[in-house]
Amino acid sequence: MCIVFFTANDKYSLIVASNRDEFLARPTSQARWHAWDPHHATDEMTDRNRVLSGLDLTAGGTWFGISVTRPPDAAPTGPAKRMHFATLTNFTESLDPALDRNAPPKPSRGNLVREYLDVLNELDFSPLPQPHGSSPATATAEESLEATQQQEDRLQTYLDRIEQVKHDYAGFNLLVGEIGTFDQPAAATPRVRLGYTSNRESGNKRARVLPSLDEPSSPSSSASAQPQSRQSQSPPDETANRAAVHVHVRGLSNATLEVEPGEVEWPKVKSGAAAVEKVVTRLQHGSDEDDDENGEAEEELVKGLYHALSTAHPSPIQHREHLRETVLVEPLCLDPSRPLQAVPPPLPPAPAPAPAFASERAEEGSRAQQAPSPMSRGSDARASSSPLSAPSSTLSSDKNKEGVEGNPGLQWYATRVQTLLLVERKPNGKVIFRERDAYVLDRDGEDEEDSVGRQKETKSRGTPRWSGQERRYEFRL
């Protein structure tokens, strides 16, 4: 049950923090630049490889990615002009007894992210009509607003396409975004626009462009089922972008963005959003306006975001129904074919801490909060320790482990990867993409990886362990 948090602050116009929870044996490639072929992926962006994401090697899509485009007249080595972002969370649902077992399988939900990153790039630089006698450099505020609205219509047009086919898929949440200067002067600060859709919302809600992250969300505005009206939007104002931003964190997991009638907010979304908001607010005024050459402000934010993503519920998670309680999913044994229980079993009480190990655990927690040292673009860090507790203490019981080895229907399930996306709020600002491996299957002390950096399909063999290996990518927008 994946989870995604997104927000903004004074320094970053977009902050995204995500956990991907999945069966550890599912073949997956690490995040690299590619054109959907993992065998030709690269550590640097190229003219051909303009998508940055991990890949689900079973279905061919992805759960979190970005794509970058340049207009035809842009300098080959200059900054990118536009970026698209998409992430997906799947719903884990009970099997419908009336389901036609002979019906064709539903399309992969991961392809929704892939199609967005590809299709929006194709639409990206089709000409937008300019007001008579004006150019992007000389346009008035009203003309700039009109150009912005046309671009937003383009995003809404794509969302409308998804609206027509979304019920062909199993349950999902899809968050998409466009980041760029669009038809504004080249020196403008890139703007962020996000869209959202789900096929598990109530019937009157449609795919829509979301309110700006720079504006505090009220319950009435966040629950709007319709696209933003043009009258509600203000002309772009670079000075406004530099005003203090109200930090408001929103979250997605296996429930819709707005709580539906009769539902309650998932505990993991509520607690995780509060933890992320605390980190982002504390670092709201961050470092100086300079480029933070030592990367200290970035590392402080990254350390806090990883800590928020690595918070596990103190009670042992023993059933799939309990996953809504914990942000970090520590390894447990699941049967992927078992339907969800109509009435979830009660969550076991949290075990009492052992006094004899209190000082050891405190020292371990202190070590865990140390962020990995900064890395060069596309490079790997050495594996780190588990973020909040020793890997040996987070594994399921011996009985569970014996069950995996003796029952081919059981598989290890856990948080596999943690992803961060940061977009600086400044002209020609940095985009930072960081991906950290969480739990991996380990056999004989070695990660099971092949020549394209993917986790081999080890089925239920191997023991889960914390990895902590990280990749960092950076470019300017």
ABEGO torsion letter per residue (X at the ends): XBBBBBBBBAABABBBBBBBBBBAABBBBBBBBBAGBAAABBABBBAABABBBBBBAAAGBBABBBBBBBBAABBAABBBABBBBBBBBBBBBBBBAABBAABBBBBBAAAAAAAAAAAAAAAAABBBBBBBGBBAAABBAAAAAAAAAAAAAAAAAAAAAAAAAAAABBBBBBBBBBBEAEABBAABBBBBBBBBBBAABBAABBBBBBBBAABBBBAAAAABABBBBAAABBBBBAAAAABBBBBBBBBBBABBABBBBGBBBBAAAAAAAAAAAAAAAAAAAEBBABAGAAGAAAAAAAAAAAAAAABBBABBBABAAAAAABABBBBBBBBAABBBBABBBBBBBBBBBBAAAAAAAAAAAAAAABBBBBBBBGBBBBBBBBAABBAAAABBBAAAAAAAAABAABBBBBBABBBBBBBBBBBGBBBBBBBBBBBBBBBGGBBBBBAAGBBBBAEABEBBBBAGBBBBBBBBX
